[in-house]
Each structure stands twice: as C-alpha cells, then as structure tokens.
Amino acid sequence: AANKDGLFAGTRKMSISPAGYTLSVKKYDKENGAYKGTMDVGAFQSTPTEPGSPYPPYTKIMSAINDLQVFDGVLYGVSSQSNELQKYETRYWMDAFKNSGVLYKIGSTKDTLSGRAVVLAKKDWDEANKIGYGFYRFIAVKYDEAERIKLIIASDGAWGEGGLPLGSSPDVLKNTDKVLEYDLKGSLQAERETGGSFSKTLEHGSGFDWQ
C-alpha cells in the first residue's frame, strides 16, 4: 500500500531456532526509500510432531499478510493462516485443511511504525459447519445509506478432512469463499456467499491440495 506518507509492505521473517516466523509491516519513505519503522503483526511457532512413531503426524501452520489498505490516513491489513495436518503414507501428505483470517489496524500512516498491530477482528474456522476463512483482499471501502463506513473483505477459505488414504473420497471437502463486511471497529456487519470462486481451491487427490 502507498499514500503521500510512504510505502508500506507486509513481510514474513523465518527463523530456524526456535522454528517459526514473524509477520510485520514495514514503512519506507516514498521519495528516497528510507526505512521508517516496523510494526509486528504476529509471531508463530511451528507445531511439534507427535512422539512415538518414526513418521509422526504434524500440523503445518503458515500465515501471511495478504493485503494492506489505507483509508483516511489509517493503514489496515488482512492476513490468513492455514493449518494443514500432515500424515505419512509413502511420504507426507495433507490429510486435513482448515484456515482462518484476521483484520488488523496498523495505525496512522503519518507515524513511524513501531510496536504491535491492533487485532480488529479474527474469524476462526467454523468447526460445527465446516467453514474455513482466509482473508485475502480488501475489495472496497463502502458507505451505506446511513454513511457508516465498511471494509469489504474477500475471504478465500476452505475446509477438508479425511484426505488419506491416497485416492480415497474425502469425508469432507468444502471451498467456502465469502465476502465479509466489517466496520472500522472490527464488528462484523454482513457475511455473504460469493456466488463464484476465488484464486485458490482445495482439491482431493493424493491427500488434499490447496492451490
């Protein structure tokens, strides 16, 4: 994202020990590219494998800042997190997939970035209804008839369980693409089906494939 105050980029910094990564937003001067600070969005640790097996199952957790949006001098961001259960059958394959999304308020674009972003809203996967959420894009900033401001977010989500054994029919496979509307305080105003599909889909083959 960019405006007269600077350029803003979402980053992911990986670490080996401890295994994990940190999501951040960095600010740079618009004219000369000078560094203007970093605000952390979240830190994530890899899920350890379960003991007692030469090829134990484990959960692969990956998150990313997918989009940034400036509105009225304030920077907002969205991220997604995928939780992929990996099981071994000749090699590791994805047996289950669930994802979630987060809406952040980064802060004033005039300020030097520091500290930690404010979580305005978090949409976890829905266990009961088998729905996944992955916040990927700000579609628009909307004013309704009462002139209340809403952030419109595209959620590219999916849910899958029972991907193994290889070639079997899954117990559950759902692509759950949604459009969600939030006010600037992070209160959910509306959640709708897209009537189509977004860029990524969960497919069944050798386990599950999310691409």
C-alpha positions as a Markdown table, in Angstrom:
| # | Residue | x | y | z |
|---|---|---|---|---|
| 1 | Ala | 0.0 | 0.0 | 0.0 |
| 2 | Ala | 1.1 | 3.6 | -0.5 |
| 3 | Asn | 0.0 | 7.2 | 0.0 |
| 4 | Lys | 1.6 | 10.6 | 0.5 |
| 5 | Asp | 3.1 | 9.5 | 3.8 |
| 6 | Gly | 5.1 | 6.5 | 2.5 |
| 7 | Leu | 5.2 | 3.0 | 1.2 |
| 8 | Phe | 4.0 | 0.0 | 3.3 |
| 9 | Ala | 4.9 | -3.6 | 2.8 |
| 10 | Gly | 3.9 | -6.8 | 4.6 |
| 11 | Thr | 6.8 | -9.2 | 5.3 |
| 12 | Arg | 7.4 | -12.7 | 6.8 |
| 13 | Lys | 10.7 | -13.4 | 8.6 |
| 14 | Met | 11.5 | -17.1 | 9.1 |
| 15 | Ser | 13.6 | -18.4 | 11.9 |
| 16 | Ile | 15.2 | -21.8 | 12.4 |
| 17 | Ser | 15.6 | -22.0 | 16.2 |
| 18 | Pro | 13.0 | -21.8 | 17.5 |
| 19 | Ala | 11.3 | -22.9 | 14.3 |
| 20 | Gly | 8.7 | -20.3 | 13.3 |
| 21 | Tyr | 8.2 | -16.9 | 11.7 |
| 22 | Thr | 7.2 | -13.3 | 12.4 |
| 23 | Leu | 4.8 | -11.2 | 10.3 |
| 24 | Ser | 5.4 | -7.5 | 10.2 |
| 25 | Val | 4.6 | -4.3 | 8.2 |
| 26 | Lys | 7.4 | -2.1 | 7.2 |
| 27 | Lys | 7.3 | 1.6 | 6.3 |
| 28 | Tyr | 9.6 | 3.3 | 3.8 |
| 29 | Asp | 9.9 | 6.9 | 2.6 |
| 30 | Lys | 8.1 | 7.5 | -0.6 |
| 31 | Glu | 10.7 | 9.7 | -2.1 |
| 32 | Asn | 14.0 | 8.0 | -1.2 |
| 33 | Gly | 13.1 | 4.6 | 0.2 |
| 34 | Ala | 14.5 | 5.3 | 3.6 |
| 35 | Tyr | 13.3 | 2.9 | 6.3 |
| 36 | Lys | 10.7 | 4.3 | 8.6 |
| 37 | Gly | 10.0 | 1.6 | 11.1 |
| 38 | Thr | 8.4 | -1.8 | 11.6 |
| 39 | Met | 5.1 | -2.9 | 13.3 |
| 40 | Asp | 4.8 | -6.6 | 14.3 |
| 41 | Val | 1.6 | -8.3 | 13.3 |
| 42 | Gly | 2.2 | -11.7 | 14.9 |
| 43 | Ala | 4.7 | -14.4 | 15.7 |
| 44 | Phe | 4.1 | -18.1 | 15.0 |
| 45 | Gln | 5.8 | -21.2 | 16.2 |
| 46 | Ser | 5.9 | -24.5 | 14.2 |
| 47 | Thr | 3.8 | -27.2 | 15.7 |
| 48 | Pro | 6.0 | -30.0 | 17.1 |
| 49 | Thr | 5.5 | -33.6 | 15.8 |
| 50 | Glu | 3.9 | -36.2 | 18.0 |
| 51 | Pro | 6.3 | -38.7 | 19.5 |
| 52 | Gly | 6.1 | -42.5 | 19.3 |
| 53 | Ser | 6.4 | -43.0 | 15.6 |
| 54 | Pro | 9.2 | -42.9 | 13.0 |
| 55 | Tyr | 6.9 | -40.8 | 10.8 |
| 56 | Pro | 4.6 | -38.9 | 13.3 |
| 57 | Pro | 1.8 | -36.7 | 12.0 |
| 58 | Tyr | 2.3 | -33.0 | 12.4 |
| 59 | Thr | 0.4 | -29.7 | 11.7 |
| 60 | Lys | 2.0 | -27.3 | 9.2 |
| 61 | Ile | 1.0 | -23.7 | 10.1 |
| 62 | Met | 1.5 | -20.9 | 7.6 |
| 63 | Ser | 0.4 | -17.3 | 7.8 |
| 64 | Ala | 0.8 | -14.3 | 5.5 |
| 65 | Ile | -0.1 | -10.7 | 5.3 |
| 66 | Asn | -2.1 | -10.7 | 2.1 |
| 67 | Asp | -3.3 | -7.1 | 1.6 |
| 68 | Leu | -2.9 | -3.6 | 3.0 |
| 69 | Gln | -5.4 | -0.8 | 2.7 |
| 70 | Val | -5.1 | 2.9 | 3.5 |
| 71 | Phe | -8.3 | 4.7 | 4.4 |
| 72 | Asp | -8.5 | 8.3 | 5.7 |
| 73 | Gly | -4.8 | 8.3 | 6.8 |
| 74 | Val | -5.0 | 4.9 | 8.6 |
| 75 | Leu | -3.5 | 1.7 | 7.5 |
| 76 | Tyr | -5.4 | -1.6 | 7.8 |
| 77 | Gly | -4.2 | -5.1 | 6.9 |
| 78 | Val | -5.6 | -8.6 | 6.5 |
| 79 | Ser | -3.8 | -12.0 | 7.0 |
| 80 | Ser | -4.7 | -15.6 | 6.6 |
| 81 | Gln | -3.5 | -18.7 | 8.4 |
| 82 | Ser | -3.7 | -22.3 | 7.1 |
| 83 | Asn | -3.5 | -25.3 | 9.4 |
| 84 | Glu | -2.5 | -28.4 | 7.4 |
| 85 | Leu | -2.5 | -31.8 | 9.1 |
| 86 | Gln | 0.3 | -33.8 | 7.5 |
| 87 | Lys | 0.3 | -37.6 | 7.7 |
| 88 | Tyr | 2.8 | -40.2 | 6.4 |
| 89 | Glu | 1.8 | -42.6 | 3.6 |
| 90 | Thr | 4.9 | -43.4 | 1.5 |
| 91 | Arg | 5.6 | -39.7 | 2.1 |
| 92 | Tyr | 3.9 | -36.9 | 4.0 |
| 93 | Trp | 0.5 | -35.8 | 2.5 |
| 94 | Met | -2.1 | -33.3 | 3.7 |
| 95 | Asp | -4.9 | -35.1 | 5.5 |
| 96 | Ala | -6.8 | -32.1 | 6.7 |
| 97 | Phe | -7.0 | -28.4 | 5.9 |
| 98 | Lys | -8.5 | -25.5 | 7.9 |
| 99 | Asn | -7.9 | -21.8 | 7.7 |
| 100 | Ser | -8.7 | -18.5 | 9.4 |
| 101 | Gly | -8.4 | -14.8 | 8.8 |
| 102 | Val | -7.5 | -11.6 | 10.8 |
| 103 | Leu | -8.3 | -7.9 | 10.2 |
| 104 | Tyr | -5.7 | -5.5 | 11.7 |
| 105 | Lys | -5.5 | -1.8 | 12.3 |
| 106 | Ile | -1.8 | -0.9 | 11.7 |
| 107 | Gly | -2.2 | 2.8 | 12.6 |
| 108 | Ser | -1.7 | 6.3 | 11.2 |
| 109 | Thr | 0.3 | 6.4 | 8.0 |
| 110 | Lys | 2.0 | 9.7 | 9.3 |
| 111 | Asp | 3.7 | 7.9 | 12.2 |
| 112 | Thr | 6.9 | 5.9 | 12.3 |
| 113 | Leu | 5.8 | 2.2 | 12.7 |
| 114 | Ser | 6.6 | 0.5 | 16.0 |
| 115 | Gly | 5.0 | -1.9 | 18.5 |
| 116 | Arg | 2.3 | -4.3 | 17.6 |
| 117 | Ala | -0.8 | -4.0 | 15.4 |
| 118 | Val | -4.3 | -4.0 | 16.8 |
| 119 | Val | -6.4 | -7.0 | 16.0 |
| 120 | Leu | -9.8 | -5.6 | 15.0 |
| 121 | Ala | -11.4 | -8.9 | 14.1 |
| 122 | Lys | -10.5 | -12.6 | 13.9 |
| 123 | Lys | -12.5 | -15.2 | 12.0 |
| 124 | Asp | -11.6 | -18.7 | 13.1 |
| 125 | Trp | -12.7 | -21.7 | 11.1 |
| 126 | Asp | -16.2 | -22.9 | 12.0 |
| 127 | Glu | -15.8 | -26.5 | 13.4 |
| 128 | Ala | -19.6 | -27.1 | 13.5 |
| 129 | Asn | -20.4 | -26.0 | 10.0 |
| 130 | Lys | -17.0 | -27.0 | 8.4 |
| 131 | Ile | -16.2 | -23.5 | 7.1 |
| 132 | Gly | -12.8 | -22.0 | 6.6 |
| 133 | Tyr | -11.9 | -18.3 | 6.4 |
| 134 | Gly | -8.8 | -16.8 | 4.7 |
| 135 | Phe | -8.8 | -13.0 | 4.4 |
| 136 | Tyr | -7.0 | -12.2 | 1.1 |
| 137 | Arg | -8.1 | -8.9 | -0.3 |
| 138 | Phe | -9.8 | -5.6 | 0.5 |
| 139 | Ile | -12.4 | -5.4 | -2.2 |
| 140 | Ala | -13.6 | -1.9 | -1.4 |
| 141 | Val | -14.4 | 0.7 | 1.3 |
| 142 | Lys | -18.2 | 1.2 | 1.3 |
| 143 | Tyr | -20.5 | 3.9 | 2.6 |
| 144 | Asp | -24.1 | 2.7 | 3.1 |
| 145 | Glu | -27.2 | 4.8 | 3.1 |
| 146 | Ala | -26.5 | 5.8 | 6.8 |
| 147 | Glu | -23.0 | 6.7 | 5.8 |
| 148 | Arg | -21.4 | 4.2 | 8.0 |
| 149 | Ile | -18.1 | 3.0 | 6.7 |
| 150 | Lys | -17.4 | -0.6 | 6.0 |
| 151 | Leu | -14.3 | -2.5 | 4.9 |
| 152 | Ile | -15.3 | -5.2 | 2.3 |
| 153 | Ile | -13.0 | -8.3 | 2.5 |
| 154 | Ala | -12.7 | -11.2 | 0.2 |
| 155 | Ser | -12.2 | -14.5 | 2.2 |
| 156 | Asp | -10.7 | -17.3 | 0.2 |
| 157 | Gly | -11.5 | -20.2 | 2.5 |
| 158 | Ala | -11.7 | -24.0 | 2.6 |
| 159 | Trp | -12.2 | -27.0 | 4.9 |
| 160 | Gly | -11.1 | -30.5 | 4.3 |
| 161 | Glu | -10.9 | -33.7 | 6.5 |
| 162 | Gly | -10.1 | -37.3 | 5.7 |
| 163 | Gly | -7.7 | -36.8 | 2.7 |
| 164 | Leu | -6.0 | -40.1 | 3.3 |
| 165 | Pro | -5.6 | -42.9 | 2.4 |
| 166 | Leu | -4.4 | -41.9 | -1.0 |
| 167 | Gly | -7.1 | -41.8 | -3.7 |
| 168 | Ser | -10.0 | -42.2 | -1.3 |
| 169 | Ser | -13.0 | -39.9 | -1.3 |
| 170 | Pro | -12.8 | -37.3 | 1.5 |
| 171 | Asp | -15.0 | -37.3 | 4.5 |
| 172 | Val | -15.4 | -33.5 | 4.0 |
| 173 | Leu | -14.2 | -31.1 | 1.2 |
| 174 | Lys | -15.6 | -27.6 | 1.1 |
| 175 | Asn | -14.4 | -24.5 | -0.6 |
| 176 | Thr | -16.1 | -21.7 | 1.4 |
| 177 | Asp | -15.5 | -18.4 | -0.4 |
| 178 | Lys | -17.1 | -15.5 | 1.4 |
| 179 | Val | -17.4 | -11.7 | 1.3 |
| 180 | Leu | -17.4 | -10.1 | 4.7 |
| 181 | Glu | -18.2 | -6.5 | 5.7 |
| 182 | Tyr | -16.6 | -5.0 | 8.9 |
| 183 | Asp | -17.0 | -1.5 | 10.4 |
| 184 | Leu | -13.9 | 0.3 | 11.4 |
| 185 | Lys | -14.2 | -1.0 | 15.0 |
| 186 | Gly | -14.0 | -4.6 | 13.7 |
| 187 | Ser | -17.7 | -5.5 | 14.2 |
| 188 | Leu | -19.0 | -7.9 | 11.5 |
| 189 | Gln | -21.8 | -6.3 | 9.6 |
| 190 | Ala | -22.5 | -8.9 | 6.9 |
| 191 | Glu | -21.2 | -12.2 | 5.6 |
| 192 | Arg | -22.2 | -13.4 | 2.1 |
| 193 | Glu | -21.5 | -16.2 | -0.3 |
| 194 | Thr | -19.6 | -15.1 | -3.4 |
| 195 | Gly | -21.6 | -17.0 | -5.9 |
| 196 | Gly | -18.3 | -17.9 | -7.6 |
| 197 | Ser | -14.7 | -18.9 | -6.6 |
| 198 | Phe | -11.5 | -17.0 | -5.7 |
| 199 | Ser | -8.0 | -17.8 | -6.7 |
| 200 | Lys | -7.2 | -20.8 | -4.5 |
| 201 | Thr | -9.2 | -24.0 | -4.3 |
| 202 | Leu | -8.9 | -27.2 | -2.1 |
| 203 | Glu | -8.9 | -30.3 | -4.3 |
| 204 | His | -8.7 | -34.0 | -3.4 |
| 205 | Gly | -6.1 | -36.3 | -5.0 |
| 206 | Ser | -3.2 | -37.6 | -3.0 |
| 207 | Gly | -4.5 | -36.2 | 0.2 |
| 208 | Phe | -5.6 | -32.6 | -0.2 |
| 209 | Asp | -4.0 | -29.9 | -2.4 |
| 210 | Trp | -4.6 | -26.2 | -1.7 |
| 211 | Gln | -3.5 | -24.0 | -4.7 |
